[in-house]
């Protein structure tokens, strides 16, 4: 059977690798993002950082706060702000669910991955998460170390 060809449009731009260590991700959600032209060009060149950012429901809309999109040098007159709030696109029902999760259940909306999908559109995957305590982080670290050690032992004996 032939392997499916990799889609040239699909490309991961930025990933928040620390999120899975600091938060217990309950659920995730894909949403669109409203960008200016120079921001899209900046995404394609790379250097975007979503590690310190978060998502918030404000005035009936979902926003990505404190994300860094580097300036695009070729955009002389139509430059964008590097750390502005960017609107995220979700359906009305999903917005209500996110508001309930953050306001009533004390959850946090953490951006996980920023990528271009197969159609070439910029998408952001958001995790609905609960913050981990220090002991939980230690447990995660211990489990990860044990699984690595177990793999090594199986490889040596096998």
Z-matrix of the N, CA and C atoms (Angstrom, degrees):
N
C 1 1.439
C 2 1.527 1 108.53
N 3 1.319 2 117.40 1 135.77
C 4 1.458 3 122.40 2 -177.52
C 5 1.525 4 110.82 3 -76.46
N 6 1.322 5 114.80 4 143.82
C 7 1.450 6 119.27 5 177.29
C 8 1.525 7 109.67 6 -75.32
N 9 1.338 8 117.60 7 141.61
C 10 1.461 9 118.13 8 176.65
C 11 1.530 10 109.60 9 -69.25
N 12 1.321 11 115.90 10 143.09
C 13 1.452 12 120.20 11 -179.07
C 14 1.530 13 109.79 12 -70.66
N 15 1.301 14 115.68 13 143.54
C 16 1.467 15 119.84 14 176.69
C 17 1.520 16 108.62 15 -70.94
N 18 1.318 17 116.16 16 136.01
C 19 1.455 18 120.66 17 -178.62
C 20 1.524 19 109.14 18 -76.46
N 21 1.328 20 118.27 19 125.34
C 22 1.467 21 119.70 20 -178.16
C 23 1.522 22 113.13 21 -69.55
N 24 1.344 23 117.90 22 -20.00
C 25 1.459 24 120.01 23 -178.77
C 26 1.525 25 112.68 24 -79.81
N 27 1.345 26 118.16 25 -29.48
C 28 1.458 27 121.16 26 -176.75
C 29 1.523 28 109.36 27 -73.14
N 30 1.326 29 115.68 28 121.60
C 31 1.455 30 119.95 29 -177.85
C 32 1.527 31 109.75 30 -152.37
N 33 1.320 32 117.08 31 124.93
C 34 1.463 33 121.13 32 174.96
C 35 1.516 34 107.84 33 -78.78
N 36 1.327 35 116.21 34 125.27
C 37 1.463 36 121.96 35 -176.54
C 38 1.515 37 110.91 36 -96.18
N 39 1.339 38 117.12 37 -47.72
C 40 1.461 39 121.45 38 -179.05
C 41 1.521 40 109.04 39 -145.15
N 42 1.322 41 114.85 40 145.81
C 43 1.458 42 120.60 41 -179.11
C 44 1.519 43 109.09 42 -135.29
N 45 1.315 44 115.79 43 137.84
C 46 1.458 45 121.62 44 177.37
C 47 1.522 46 107.58 45 -98.39
N 48 1.310 47 116.44 46 87.99
C 49 1.466 48 121.13 47 -174.15
C 50 1.528 49 111.88 48 -73.53
N 51 1.299 50 116.56 49 -24.96
C 52 1.464 51 121.08 50 -177.87
C 53 1.532 52 111.63 51 -75.61
N 54 1.324 53 117.38 52 -19.35
C 55 1.462 54 121.00 53 -174.82
C 56 1.525 55 112.51 54 -59.96
N 57 1.314 56 117.55 55 -41.76
C 58 1.464 57 119.78 56 -177.88
C 59 1.529 58 112.26 57 -71.84
N 60 1.321 59 116.80 58 -19.08
C 61 1.464 60 120.17 59 175.92
C 62 1.523 61 110.85 60 -83.61
N 63 1.333 62 117.16 61 -40.73
C 64 1.466 63 121.21 62 -175.81
C 65 1.521 64 113.54 63 -84.24
N 66 1.332 65 117.83 64 -22.14
C 67 1.464 66 121.27 65 -174.66
C 68 1.519 67 110.35 66 -130.15
N 69 1.335 68 115.11 67 150.15
C 70 1.461 69 121.82 68 170.41
C 71 1.517 70 106.13 69 -93.40
N 72 1.332 71 116.71 70 107.56
C 73 1.460 72 122.16 71 -175.40
C 74 1.532 73 108.82 72 -78.45
N 75 1.327 74 116.70 73 116.91
C 76 1.464 75 122.04 74 179.89
C 77 1.525 76 110.92 75 -84.38
N 78 1.331 77 116.55 76 -44.16
C 79 1.455 78 121.78 77 -175.51
C 80 1.522 79 107.94 78 -153.34
N 81 1.327 80 116.71 79 160.63
C 82 1.458 81 119.02 80 175.93
C 83 1.521 82 109.99 81 -131.84
N 84 1.319 83 115.24 82 161.66
C 85 1.451 84 122.20 83 -172.99
C 86 1.519 85 109.16 84 -147.31
N 87 1.331 86 116.59 85 133.28
C 88 1.456 87 120.52 86 176.60
C 89 1.518 88 108.48 87 -93.09
N 90 1.328 89 116.78 88 133.19
C 91 1.457 90 120.03 89 178.77
C 92 1.518 91 109.79 90 -139.98
N 93 1.318 92 114.78 91 155.16
C 94 1.454 93 121.27 92 176.84
C 95 1.519 94 109.74 93 -80.85
N 96 1.321 95 115.89 94 168.28
C 97 1.459 96 120.61 95 -178.79
C 98 1.526 97 108.19 96 -138.14
N 99 1.332 98 116.03 97 134.93
C 100 1.456 99 121.51 98 179.95
C 101 1.521 100 108.15 99 -87.48
N 102 1.345 101 115.83 100 118.41
C 103 1.461 102 121.33 101 -176.69
C 104 1.517 103 110.90 102 -126.69
N 105 1.319 104 115.73 103 155.38
C 106 1.455 105 121.55 104 171.73
C 107 1.531 106 108.08 105 -87.31
N 108 1.316 107 117.01 106 167.96
C 109 1.463 108 121.11 107 -176.24
C 110 1.510 109 113.66 108 -60.80
N 111 1.334 110 117.13 109 -43.59
C 112 1.464 111 119.29 110 -178.90
C 113 1.525 112 111.26 111 -69.65
N 114 1.342 113 117.52 112 -25.56
C 115 1.464 114 120.22 113 177.02
C 116 1.527 115 110.88 114 -70.44
N 117 1.321 116 117.11 115 -37.45
C 118 1.462 117 120.45 116 178.39
C 119 1.525 118 109.58 117 -65.59
N 120 1.330 119 116.64 118 -43.30
C 121 1.470 120 120.51 119 177.39
C 122 1.525 121 110.30 120 -61.85
N 123 1.330 122 116.38 121 -40.08
C 124 1.455 123 121.15 122 178.56
C 125 1.527 124 110.80 123 -64.71
N 126 1.342 125 116.91 124 -38.00
C 127 1.467 126 121.07 125 175.93
C 128 1.521 127 111.21 126 -60.59
N 129 1.310 128 116.39 127 -43.55
C 130 1.467 129 120.53 128 -177.57
C 131 1.528 130 111.80 129 -65.41
N 132 1.348 131 117.24 130 -32.31
C 133 1.465 132 119.52 131 179.34
C 134 1.525 133 112.07 132 -81.28
N 135 1.342 134 118.08 133 -21.80
C 136 1.463 135 121.52 134 177.30
C 137 1.513 136 112.09 135 98.11
N 138 1.327 137 115.84 136 -175.39
C 139 1.453 138 122.02 137 179.89
C 140 1.511 139 113.70 138 89.38
N 141 1.330 140 118.37 139 7.54
C 142 1.461 141 122.02 140 -179.98
C 143 1.518 142 109.08 141 -78.10
N 144 1.331 143 116.58 142 142.50
C 145 1.456 144 121.32 143 -178.74
C 146 1.522 145 109.35 144 -127.17
N 147 1.330 146 117.28 145 121.73
C 148 1.459 147 121.84 146 175.98
C 149 1.527 148 111.23 147 -117.11
N 150 1.327 149 117.29 148 13.98
C 151 1.465 150 120.55 149 -174.99
C 152 1.521 151 111.95 150 -68.27
N 153 1.340 152 118.82 151 -37.55
C 154 1.459 153 120.65 152 -177.84
C 155 1.521 154 112.15 153 -94.52
N 156 1.313 155 118.48 154 4.66
C 157 1.460 156 120.75 155 -173.29
C 158 1.526 157 111.50 156 -92.70
N 159 1.329 158 114.14 157 167.70
C 160 1.453 159 121.82 158 176.49
C 161 1.523 160 108.04 159 -150.87
N 162 1.314 161 116.84 160 165.67
C 163 1.462 162 121.77 161 177.63
C 164 1.520 163 108.30 162 -110.98
N 165 1.339 164 115.86 163 146.84
C 166 1.459 165 120.72 164 -178.14
C 167 1.518 166 109.78 165 -143.00
N 168 1.341 167 115.57 166 143.68
C 169 1.456 168 121.53 167 174.01
C 170 1.517 169 106.28 168 -91.93
N 171 1.358 170 115.68 169 120.03
C 172 1.465 171 120.42 170 -176.94
C 173 1.520 172 108.95 171 -140.00
N 174 1.316 173 116.54 172 123.13
C 175 1.465 174 123.26 173 177.89
C 176 1.530 175 112.36 174 55.34
N 177 1.307 176 116.13 175 42.03
C 178 1.458 177 120.67 176 176.67
C 179 1.521 178 115.15 177 76.35
N 180 1.332 179 117.71 178 14.60
C 181 1.457 180 121.88 179 178.39
C 182 1.520 181 109.27 180 -134.98
N 183 1.322 182 115.56 181 157.13
C 184 1.466 183 121.94 182 179.77
C 185 1.523 184 108.90 183 -103.15
N 186 1.328 185 116.52 184 130.02
C 187 1.462 186 122.21 185 -175.42
C 188 1.521 187 111.00 186 -126.01
N 189 1.337 188 115.51 187 144.51
C 190 1.460 189 122.69 188 170.81
C 191 1.524 190 106.68 189 -98.06
N 192 1.328 191 116.25 190 119.93
C 193 1.458 192 121.64 191 -173.14
C 194 1.527 193 109.86 192 -112.23
N 195 1.335 194 116.37 193 137.67
C 196 1.465 195 124.73 194 172.05
C 197 1.523 196 114.23 195 68.41
N 198 1.312 197 117.45 196 30.22
C 199 1.467 198 119.56 197 173.50
C 200 1.522 199 108.00 198 -90.00
N 201 1.327 200 116.70 199 150.59
C 202 1.465 201 121.39 200 -176.57
C 203 1.518 202 110.18 201 -111.37
N 204 1.333 203 115.91 202 118.56
C 205 1.458 204 123.07 203 173.04
C 206 1.519 205 106.11 204 -113.74
N 207 1.334 206 119.06 205 113.75
C 208 1.466 207 119.91 206 -176.06
C 209 1.527 208 111.37 207 -63.31
N 210 1.332 209 117.68 208 153.88
C 211 1.464 210 119.49 209 179.65
C 212 1.528 211 110.86 210 -66.26
N 213 1.312 212 115.47 211 146.44
C 214 1.465 213 121.60 212 177.50
C 215 1.522 214 106.87 213 -96.34
N 216 1.326 215 117.16 214 115.84
C 217 1.464 216 122.49 215 -171.37
C 218 1.524 217 113.60 216 -63.22
N 219 1.338 218 118.30 217 -33.98
C 220 1.452 219 119.88 218 -177.24
C 221 1.529 220 112.83 219 -75.23
N 222 1.322 221 118.37 220 -15.31
C 223 1.471 222 121.52 221 178.50
C 224 1.523 223 108.09 222 -85.70
N 225 1.309 224 116.21 223 96.52
C 226 1.463 225 120.46 224 -175.74
C 227 1.526 226 112.00 225 -82.88
N 228 1.330 227 117.84 226 -48.58
C 229 1.459 228 119.90 227 -174.48
C 230 1.513 229 113.30 228 -94.58
N 231 1.327 230 118.15 229 -30.64
C 232 1.460 231 121.03 230 -176.76
C 233 1.524 232 110.09 231 -109.28
N 234 1.311 233 116.64 232 65.39
C 235 1.466 234 121.10 233 178.42
C 236 1.525 235 110.39 234 -82.38
N 237 1.297 236 116.46 235 158.88
C 238 1.460 237 121.43 236 178.64
C 239 1.522 238 109.84 237 -111.32
N 240 1.337 239 115.19 238 158.60
C 241 1.463 240 119.98 239 172.36
C 242 1.520 241 107.89 240 -74.78
N 243 1.320 242 116.30 241 140.07
C 244 1.462 243 119.63 242 -174.23
C 245 1.522 244 113.13 243 -75.39
N 246 1.334 245 118.12 244 -34.48
C 247 1.468 246 120.94 245 -176.24
C 248 1.522 247 112.97 246 -121.03
N 249 1.314 248 117.97 247 37.42
C 250 1.462 249 119.63 248 -179.78
C 251 1.527 250 110.88 249 -79.38
N 252 1.342 251 116.23 250 162.38
C 253 1.461 252 120.92 251 174.75
C 254 1.518 253 108.30 252 -73.94
N 255 1.322 254 116.53 253 132.73
C 256 1.462 255 121.07 254 -179.62
C 257 1.524 256 109.29 255 -115.58
N 258 1.312 257 115.36 256 133.82
C 259 1.456 258 120.87 257 -177.43
C 260 1.524 259 110.41 258 -75.45
N 261 1.323 260 116.00 259 136.91
C 262 1.461 261 122.35 260 177.15
C 263 1.520 262 108.95 261 -107.18
N 264 1.324 263 116.92 262 144.04
C 265 1.455 264 122.58 263 -174.53
C 266 1.526 265 110.68 264 -105.81
N 267 1.327 266 115.27 265 116.25
C 268 1.463 267 122.06 266 175.62
C 269 1.522 268 107.78 267 -138.38
N 270 1.326 269 116.42 268 165.41
C 271 1.462 270 120.11 269 178.22
C 272 1.530 271 109.83 270 -75.85
N 273 1.313 272 115.78 271 166.73
C 274 1.457 273 121.02 272 -178.82
C 275 1.521 274 112.72 273 -62.41
N 276 1.326 275 116.96 274 -40.68
C 277 1.461 276 120.80 275 -179.84
C 278 1.533 277 110.37 276 -66.45
N 279 1.330 278 115.94 277 -42.61
C 280 1.471 279 119.20 278 179.00
C 281 1.526 280 110.75 279 -64.01
N 282 1.337 281 116.87 280 -37.26
C 283 1.457 282 120.62 281 178.27
C 284 1.519 283 111.27 282 -63.57
N 285 1.323 284 117.04 283 -41.47
C 286 1.477 285 120.68 284 177.15
C 287 1.523 286 110.53 285 -62.96
N 288 1.339 287 116.28 286 -43.29
C 289 1.468 288 120.09 287 179.38
C 290 1.528 289 111.06 288 -62.53
N 291 1.334 290 116.53 289 -41.23
C 292 1.467 291 120.16 290 178.97
C 293 1.522 292 111.07 291 -65.96
N 294 1.328 293 116.91 292 -40.35
C 295 1.465 294 120.30 293 178.69
C 296 1.519 295 110.20 294 -63.00
N 297 1.350 296 116.75 295 -44.21
C 298 1.471 297 120.47 296 178.13
C 299 1.523 298 110.96 297 -61.30
N 300 1.314 299 116.87 298 -41.94
C 301 1.468 300 120.49 299 -178.24
C 302 1.525 301 110.67 300 -64.42
N 303 1.326 302 117.67 301 -41.70
C 304 1.462 303 119.49 302 -176.38
C 305 1.523 304 112.10 303 -79.34
N 306 1.313 305 118.67 304 -43.16
C 307 1.457 306 121.14 305 -173.36
C 308 1.531 307 112.93 306 -82.91
N 309 1.300 308 117.50 307 -40.23
C 310 1.465 309 120.29 308 -174.74
C 311 1.520 310 113.71 309 -94.84
N 312 1.324 311 116.44 310 -37.87
C 313 1.459 312 119.52 311 -174.75
C 314 1.526 313 113.05 312 -99.32
N 315 1.319 314 118.04 313 -4.80
C 316 1.461 315 120.94 314 177.30
C 317 1.514 316 114.87 315 72.49
N 318 1.316 317 117.03 316 27.55
C 319 1.466 318 121.03 317 179.37
C 320 1.527 319 109.96 318 -86.03
N 321 1.318 320 116.18 319 169.29
C 322 1.455 321 123.34 320 178.44
C 323 1.522 322 108.58 321 -123.84
N 324 1.330 323 116.41 322 145.24
C 325 1.461 324 121.12 323 177.09
C 326 1.519 325 108.05 324 -100.83
N 327 1.331 326 115.91 325 111.23
C 328 1.459 327 122.21 326 -174.39
C 329 1.519 328 109.65 327 -112.97
N 330 1.342 329 118.92 328 125.58
C 331 1.463 330 119.72 329 174.59
C 332 1.521 331 110.24 330 -70.67
N 333 1.334 332 116.42 331 131.89
C 334 1.459 333 121.23 332 -177.71
C 335 1.527 334 111.86 333 -103.14
N 336 1.330 335 117.22 334 -51.86
C 337 1.463 336 121.68 335 -175.67
C 338 1.524 337 109.40 336 -142.03
N 339 1.319 338 115.80 337 136.88
C 340 1.461 339 122.72 338 171.84
C 341 1.520 340 106.50 339 -113.14
N 342 1.337 341 117.20 340 125.32
C 343 1.454 342 120.00 341 -173.40
C 344 1.521 343 111.17 342 -151.64
N 345 1.323 344 115.48 343 166.28
C 346 1.457 345 122.37 344 169.55
C 347 1.519 346 106.88 345 -98.09
N 348 1.341 347 116.62 346 128.60
C 349 1.462 348 119.40 347 -179.09
C 350 1.525 349 110.22 348 -79.82
N 351 1.318 350 117.25 349 -171.88
C 352 1.461 351 121.85 350 -175.47
C 353 1.523 352 112.79 351 -67.38
N 354 1.327 353 117.28 352 -21.69
C 355 1.461 354 121.12 353 177.69
C 356 1.527 355 112.09 354 -90.93
N 357 1.337 356 116.99 355 -0.08
C 358 1.453 357 120.76 356 178.79
C 359 1.518 358 113.51 357 86.18
N 360 1.320 359 118.62 358 15.07
C 361 1.464 360 122.57 359 179.67
C 362 1.524 361 109.85 360 -95.39
N 363 1.323 362 116.30 361 142.27
C 364 1.460 363 120.69 362 178.90
C 365 1.523 364 108.96 363 -76.01
N 366 1.307 365 117.12 364 128.09
C 367 1.466 366 123.47 365 179.94
C 368 1.520 367 109.26 366 -130.08
N 369 1.324 368 115.35 367 153.27
C 370 1.454 369 121.95 368 178.03
C 371 1.517 370 108.18 369 -127.46
N 372 1.326 371 116.41 370 128.84
C 373 1.462 372 120.64 371 175.89
C 374 1.521 373 107.52 372 -96.64
N 375 1.331 374 115.35 373 123.00
C 376 1.463 375 122.25 374 -178.03
C 377 1.516 376 108.70 375 -109.12
N 378 1.313 377 116.36 376 136.68
C 379 1.449 378 121.64 377 175.68
C 380 1.505 379 110.62 378 -102.46
N 381 1.330 380 116.69 379 133.89
C 382 1.458 381 122.14 380 173.16
C 383 1.517 382 104.89 381 -90.57
N 384 1.341 383 115.82 382 111.72
C 385 1.461 384 119.72 383 -165.96
C 386 1.515 385 112.39 384 -131.29
N 387 1.307 386 113.68 385 161.53
C 388 1.462 387 121.85 386 173.46
C 389 1.527 388 106.18 387 -121.47
N 390 1.326 389 116.75 388 134.00
C 391 1.461 390 120.95 389 -177.44
C 392 1.514 391 112.34 390 -64.14
N 393 1.326 392 115.52 391 141.37
C 394 1.466 393 120.86 392 178.43
C 395 1.523 394 109.81 393 -90.10
N 396 1.306 395 115.35 394 147.05
C 397 1.461 396 121.55 395 172.64
C 398 1.526 397 107.66 396 -83.46
N 399 1.328 398 116.42 397 170.47
C 400 1.454 399 121.24 398 -177.96
C 401 1.530 400 111.53 399 -61.04
N 402 1.332 401 116.79 400 -39.34
C 403 1.464 402 119.80 401 179.81
C 404 1.527 403 111.03 402 -65.00
N 405 1.331 404 117.13 403 -38.14
C 406 1.463 405 120.65 404 178.37
C 407 1.524 406 110.63 405 -64.19
N 408 1.331 407 116.12 406 -38.87
C 409 1.469 408 119.97 407 178.69
C 410 1.523 409 110.29 408 -65.18
N 411 1.329 410 116.12 409 -38.10
C 412 1.475 411 119.99 410 177.66
C 413 1.522 412 110.65 411 -64.89
N 414 1.339 413 116.99 412 -41.39
C 415 1.462 414 120.60 413 178.05
C 416 1.526 415 111.03 414 -61.29
N 417 1.325 416 116.31 415 -43.66
C 418 1.461 417 120.68 416 178.65
C 419 1.515 418 110.79 417 -60.83
N 420 1.327 419 115.80 418 -44.32
C 421 1.458 420 120.49 419 179.88
C 422 1.532 421 110.88 420 -64.13
N 423 1.328 422 116.82 421 -42.25
C 424 1.465 423 120.56 422 -179.71
C 425 1.530 424 110.81 423 -65.11
N 426 1.320 425 117.68 424 -41.21
C 427 1.469 426 120.75 425 178.58
C 428 1.527 427 110.86 426 -63.92
N 429 1.336 428 116.23 427 -41.94
C 430 1.461 429 120.19 428 179.54
C 431 1.526 430 110.24 429 -63.61
N 432 1.344 431 117.55 430 -43.92
C 433 1.465 432 120.94 431 179.32
C 434 1.527 433 111.48 432 -63.91
N 435 1.332 434 117.05 433 -40.44
C 436 1.455 435 120.48 434 -179.67
C 437 1.520 436 110.77 435 -66.15
N 438 1.329 437 117.34 436 -40.86
C 439 1.463 438 118.69 437 179.74
C 440 1.532 439 111.10 438 -65.81
N 441 1.323 440 117.66 439 -36.51
C 442 1.469 441 120.41 440 175.61
C 443 1.525 442 110.91 441 -63.78
N 444 1.331 443 115.47 442 -45.30
C 445 1.464 444 119.61 443 -179.38
C 446 1.529 445 110.38 444 -64.64
N 447 1.325 446 117.10 445 -39.40
C 448 1.455 447 121.30 446 179.00
C 449 1.536 448 110.47 447 -62.49
N 450 1.323 449 117.22 448 -41.80
C 451 1.467 450 121.39 449 177.90
C 452 1.538 451 110.99 450 -62.50
N 453 1.331 452 116.06 451 -40.85
C 454 1.459 453 119.21 452 177.82
C 455 1.517 454 111.67 453 -62.91
N 456 1.344 455 116.71 454 -44.33
C 457 1.456 456 120.80 455 -179.69
C 458 1.542 457 111.01 456 -63.65
N 459 1.325 458 116.65 457 -41.83
C 460 1.454 459 119.40 458 178.77
C 461 1.530 460 111.14 459 -65.68
N 462 1.328 461 116.34 460 -35.96
C 463 1.460 462 120.39 461 179.71
C 464 1.534 463 110.96 462 -68.28
N 465 1.348 464 116.87 463 -39.24
C 466 1.468 465 120.76 464 -179.68
C 467 1.526 466 111.01 465 -68.69
N 468 1.339 467 117.11 466 -42.98
C 469 1.460 468 121.39 467 -177.18
C 470 1.512 469 113.08 468 -78.30
N 471 1.349 470 116.75 469 -22.82
C 472 1.470 471 120.59 470 -173.30
C 473 1.456 472 114.28 471 -85.57
